[in-house]
Amino acid sequence: MSATNRLIVALDTVDTTQARAWAEAVAPHSGLLKVGLEFFLANGVAGYRAIVGAPIFLDLKLHDIPNTVAGGVRAVLPLRPRMLTIHAAGGAAMIQAAHQAASGAGADRPMILAVTVLTSLGQSDLHAAGIAATPAEQVLRLGRLAIESGADGLVCSPMEVAMLRQSLGSSVKLIVPGIRPEGAAAGDQARTMTPAQAVAAGADWIVVGRPITGAPDPAAAAASIAASIQ
């Protein structure tokens, strides 16, 4: 896979005009564009369709009872996203329901990606939620559950990529946010790596938002990151 195809740029805004401008700027350097919950709730299907350029990673992180999640997956199939996220913590039945619903689109179905542990969470956050496991232990537990239940890949922090590769093998697709180039501020991310480190560890795709969209020249920032993982 080329460096350009590995880079997913997160369009984290509610402004459709801004999202389109970013999409056009980074198009030569990014294989996918990530549209998240904030944008989708603010702009809906019309806003989604207004974004042109690379295929879309629709990051809605669906998490509900199996029937509701299956319905949510079916509702977005006409948009033909390349990837769609659910929460692995929703359990085996929910993941299976999402997979079955996505299969209704045939060859055009989105990849169902299971989010393991959010990159904003650290050890103390898990303990506060009643989870005794370390982030790595919880990621592996949820990752195994998700893949066994039909997920096509996992969303994990870069800190868990090498562990998941060793434990789950090379065929599992790993999509990795929490990416910060050298010198970039971590922001609200607790478990981060540079683009090159994440790809070297085994990431199939890296997701980068603010270091690109917050840069004075987003196109140049995207080009620099793509070059760093060449």
Secondary structure as GFF3:
##gff-version 3
##sequence-region A 1 230
A	DSSP	alpha_helix	3	6	.	.	.	ID=ss1
A	DSSP	beta_strand	7	10	.	.	.	ID=ss2
A	DSSP	alpha_helix	16	26	.	.	.	ID=ss3
A	DSSP	three_ten_helix	27	29	.	.	.	ID=ss4
A	DSSP	beta_strand	32	36	.	.	.	ID=ss5
A	DSSP	alpha_helix	37	50	.	.	.	ID=ss6
A	DSSP	beta_strand	56	62	.	.	.	ID=ss7
A	DSSP	alpha_helix	66	76	.	.	.	ID=ss8
A	DSSP	three_ten_helix	77	79	.	.	.	ID=ss9
A	DSSP	beta_strand	83	87	.	.	.	ID=ss10
A	DSSP	three_ten_helix	88	90	.	.	.	ID=ss11
A	DSSP	alpha_helix	92	103	.	.	.	ID=ss12
A	DSSP	three_ten_helix	106	108	.	.	.	ID=ss13
A	DSSP	beta_strand	111	115	.	.	.	ID=ss14
A	DSSP	alpha_helix	123	128	.	.	.	ID=ss15
A	DSSP	alpha_helix	135	148	.	.	.	ID=ss16
A	DSSP	beta_strand	153	155	.	.	.	ID=ss17
A	DSSP	three_ten_helix	158	160	.	.	.	ID=ss18
A	DSSP	alpha_helix	161	168	.	.	.	ID=ss19
A	DSSP	beta_strand	173	176	.	.	.	ID=ss20
A	DSSP	alpha_helix	195	201	.	.	.	ID=ss21
A	DSSP	beta_strand	205	208	.	.	.	ID=ss22
A	DSSP	alpha_helix	210	213	.	.	.	ID=ss23
A	DSSP	alpha_helix	218	228	.	.	.	ID=ss24
###
